[in-house]
Amino acid sequence: MSSEVWQFAGMLVFFVIALVLWLRIVYLPGRTLERWQDQRGRVRKEPHRPGDSPSWGRNF
């Protein structure tokens, strides 16, 4: 019985580690890029007002 408990615990730990790695490597960078692209799209669509600095000079 103890062997099955350790196997289950090991499998559970494996899935948790896989989930954390997937979040850090795949999901979160994709969301960050998505938000960055959304922000860039809004900035480009804004009309240019006289006296504003050029868009390449803004800090994002």
C-alpha distance (Angstrom), angle and dihedral (degrees) to the residues before:
residue distance angle dihedral
M1 . . .
S2 3.78 . .
S3 3.79 90.1 .
E4 3.81 92.5 57.8
V5 3.80 91.5 49.3
W6 3.82 91.1 53.2
Q7 3.79 91.1 46.7
F8 3.80 90.9 51.9
A9 3.81 92.0 45.9
G10 3.80 90.9 49.2
M11 3.79 91.5 49.2
L12 3.81 90.5 48.6
V13 3.81 91.7 50.3
F14 3.81 90.1 48.4
F15 3.82 91.7 53.8
V16 3.81 92.3 47.1
I17 3.81 91.3 50.9
A18 3.81 90.9 46.2
L19 3.82 90.3 50.1
V20 3.80 92.9 49.7
L21 3.80 92.0 47.9
W22 3.81 91.4 48.0
L23 3.80 90.6 50.7
R24 3.81 93.5 48.7
I25 3.83 97.7 41.6
V26 3.82 105.2 32.3
Y27 3.81 115.4 13.8
L28 3.80 106.5 39.0
P29 3.83 97.4 43.8
G30 3.80 88.9 49.7
R31 3.80 91.8 51.5
T32 3.80 90.9 47.4
L33 3.80 91.3 51.6
E34 3.80 90.5 46.7
R35 3.81 92.1 52.9
W36 3.81 91.2 45.6
Q37 3.81 91.4 51.6
D38 3.83 91.1 47.5
Q39 3.79 90.2 51.7
R40 3.82 92.2 47.9
G41 3.80 90.0 50.5
R42 3.81 92.0 54.4
V43 3.79 92.3 47.0
R44 3.80 92.9 52.1
K45 3.82 92.9 48.9
E46 3.81 94.1 53.6
P47 3.80 113.0 102.2
H48 3.77 114.8 -111.1
R49 3.78 113.0 -111.4
P50 3.79 121.9 -156.0
G51 3.77 111.4 -101.4
D52 3.80 94.5 28.5
S53 3.74 117.9 124.7
P54 3.81 115.1 -112.2
S55 3.80 115.8 -88.2
W56 3.82 91.7 -112.0
G57 3.80 89.1 62.2
R58 3.79 96.5 56.3
N59 3.77 121.9 101.2
F60 3.78 114.5 -128.8
